[in-house]
Amino acid sequence: MDISLTFTISAFVTFFTVIDPVGLAPVVVGLTSHFSNAQRNVIVARATLISAGIILFFAVVGRYLLDRLGIELYAFNIAGGALLFLVAVDMLFGRQSGTRETKAEEEEAMTREDISVFPLAIPMIAGPGTIATTILYVGQAAPHPMSLLSVAAAIISALFLAWLAMRSCTWIIKHVGKTGILVLSRILGILLAALAIQFILNGIATYIHSSGFIK
């Protein structure tokens, strides 16, 4: 029970941190400033649904892809942990993560009429960090149905909060401010960095045991 509870809490914290719902607010404000509230709500809803579809796809076929490519889960644990650590470092320094959107992509997005697919769904919500996290947690939870339910609940909760934050972006900016968002992002960055290191350590430990170095 304690292990299951720890896994559930870890999944919720990781998905919330990687998707970073509050951090999406200033992005949506900047990209939808020329849209009406009704248009913004449609874009936000579409982006959330598309993101959910992408995450579901990788949750279902992610492990199969790893097997077809001959990639062991411990290798993906290490690689995914390293990627999440880079995301955490960007959050700690208040930088826009390159895993979510590059400067060139940001400039292109400003000229697009429909931003629901790009850059909101991909890569802001369902970017490399989210995809890696999904495959990691589904891989760990696969033998245990209750753990899979915990992962599903964590994903749904994070997406719901992302949808809510994007719909309420103007209110969040007005009451929390960009400084408040940066402070929250740094706190979450510390948590994500620790979780990322744990993924790497778990991957190394699994590799050592599977290779027979420790019997």
Secondary structure, 3 states (H helix, E strand, C coil): CHHHHHHHHHHHHHHHHHHCHHHHHHHHHHHCCCCCHHHHHHHHHHHHHHHHHHHHHHHHHHHHHHHHCCCCHHHHHHHHHHHHHHHHHHHHCCCCCCCCCCHHHHHHHCCCCCCHHHHHHHHHHCCHHHHHHHHHHHHHHCCCHHHHHHHHHHHHHHHHHHHHHHHCHHHHHHHCHHHHHHHHHHHHHHHHHHHHHHHHHHHHHHHHHHHCCCC
